């Protein structure tokens, strides 16, 4: 498959493919000076590169992992834990924004529920017990 086909099928610009080749992330089957040709499994390799980047690995880290015969499983576990922690912070942030939009309190920073959600979104520890919103009527 030539570079134009790979670019069209994957949506990755030819310039990026040439850059990946220069870095050693992918390899062309053609001799230097000829139009770049890639093996049929190039799309799988490019998908792995994209997956690694989506997970937050740098290109250097992706390159290192692709060059290893055995994947460092602990590194994957550590990255998964990092992503899960980020997801928890984002969920708390989303709850805080939703609460701020729906809370009857005039000042959100005075609302204990909003304060708790705000702390959770930054990774701070939770308060001892859940308190009702300031200005909430019959709602926790």
C-alpha positions as CSV (number, residue, x, y, z in Angstrom):
1,X,0.0,0.0,0.0
2,X,1.5,3.3,-0.9
3,X,1.7,6.4,1.3
4,X,-1.3,8.1,-0.4
5,X,-3.5,5.0,0.3
6,X,-2.4,4.8,3.9
7,X,-3.1,8.5,4.4
8,X,-6.6,8.1,2.8
9,X,-7.5,5.0,4.7
10,X,-6.3,6.3,8.1
11,X,-6.9,10.0,7.8
12,X,-3.2,10.5,8.9
13,X,-1.5,13.1,6.7
14,X,1.4,11.9,4.5
15,X,3.6,14.4,6.3
16,X,2.9,12.7,9.6
17,X,3.5,9.3,8.1
18,X,6.9,10.5,6.8
19,X,7.6,11.9,10.3
20,X,6.7,8.6,11.9
21,X,9.0,6.8,9.5
22,X,11.8,9.2,10.3
23,X,11.4,8.5,14.0
24,X,11.3,4.7,13.4
25,X,7.7,4.2,14.5
26,X,6.8,2.8,11.0
27,X,8.9,1.4,8.2
28,X,8.5,1.7,4.4
29,X,9.2,-1.3,2.3
30,X,10.5,0.8,-0.6
31,X,14.1,1.6,-1.2
32,X,15.3,5.2,-0.5
33,X,14.2,7.5,-3.2
34,X,11.2,5.4,-4.3
35,X,7.6,6.1,-3.4
36,X,6.9,4.9,0.1
37,X,5.2,1.5,0.3
38,X,3.9,0.0,3.5
39,X,2.8,-3.5,4.5
40,X,-0.9,-4.2,4.8
41,X,-0.6,-4.3,8.6
42,X,0.5,-0.6,8.7
43,X,-3.0,0.4,9.7
44,X,-2.8,-1.8,12.8
45,X,0.6,-0.2,13.8
46,X,-0.8,3.3,13.2
47,X,-3.9,2.4,15.4
48,X,-1.5,1.3,18.2
49,X,0.4,4.6,17.9
50,X,-2.9,6.5,18.1
51,X,-4.1,4.4,21.0
52,X,-0.9,5.1,22.9
53,X,-1.2,8.8,22.3
54,X,-4.9,8.8,23.3
55,X,-3.9,7.1,26.5
56,X,-1.4,10.0,27.2
57,X,1.8,8.3,26.2
58,X,4.3,10.6,24.4
59,X,5.6,9.6,21.0
60,X,8.9,8.8,22.7
61,X,7.2,6.4,25.0
62,X,5.2,4.8,22.2
63,X,8.3,4.4,20.2
64,X,10.1,2.8,23.1
65,X,7.2,0.4,23.8
66,X,6.8,-0.6,20.1
67,X,10.5,-1.4,20.0
68,X,10.4,-3.8,22.9
69,X,9.7,-7.5,22.4
70,X,7.7,-7.5,25.7
71,X,5.4,-4.7,26.7
72,X,6.0,-3.3,30.1
73,X,2.8,-4.3,31.8
74,X,3.4,-2.3,34.9
75,X,3.8,0.8,32.8
76,X,0.3,0.1,31.3
77,X,-1.1,-0.5,34.8
78,X,0.4,2.8,36.0
79,X,-1.1,4.7,33.0
80,X,-4.5,3.1,33.5
81,X,-4.5,4.2,37.1
82,X,-3.5,7.7,36.1
83,X,-6.4,7.8,33.5
84,X,-8.8,6.4,36.1
85,X,-7.8,9.1,38.6
86,X,-8.2,11.8,35.9
87,X,-11.7,10.3,35.0
88,X,-12.7,10.5,38.7
89,X,-11.6,14.2,38.8
90,X,-13.5,15.0,35.6
91,X,-16.6,13.2,36.9
92,X,-16.5,15.2,40.1
93,X,-16.0,18.4,38.1
94,X,-19.0,17.5,36.0
95,X,-21.1,16.9,39.1
96,X,-19.9,20.2,40.5
97,X,-20.9,22.1,37.4
98,X,-24.3,20.4,37.3
99,X,-24.8,21.2,41.0
100,X,-23.8,24.8,40.5
101,X,-26.4,25.1,37.7
102,X,-29.2,23.6,39.8
103,X,-28.3,24.7,43.4
104,X,-30.8,27.2,44.9
105,X,-28.0,28.9,46.9
106,X,-27.2,32.4,45.9
107,X,-23.5,32.0,46.4
108,X,-22.1,28.6,45.2
109,X,-18.9,28.9,47.1
110,X,-20.9,29.0,50.4
111,X,-22.7,25.8,49.5
112,X,-21.2,22.8,51.3
113,X,-22.1,20.3,48.6
114,X,-20.5,22.5,45.9
115,X,-17.4,22.8,48.2
116,X,-17.2,19.0,48.6
117,X,-17.5,18.5,44.8
118,X,-14.9,21.2,44.2
119,X,-12.5,19.5,46.5
120,X,-13.1,16.1,44.9
121,X,-12.5,17.6,41.4
122,X,-9.0,18.7,42.5
123,X,-8.2,15.5,44.2
124,X,-8.6,16.9,47.8
125,X,-10.0,14.6,50.5
126,X,-13.7,14.3,51.2
127,X,-15.4,16.1,54.0
128,X,-16.6,14.0,57.0
129,X,-20.3,13.9,56.2
130,X,-22.6,15.1,53.6
131,X,-24.4,18.3,54.4
132,X,-27.4,19.8,52.7
133,X,-27.1,22.7,50.3
134,X,-27.5,26.2,51.6
135,X,-31.0,27.3,50.6
136,X,-32.2,23.8,49.7
137,X,-35.6,23.0,50.9
138,X,-36.0,19.4,52.0
139,X,-33.2,18.2,49.7
140,X,-29.8,16.8,50.7
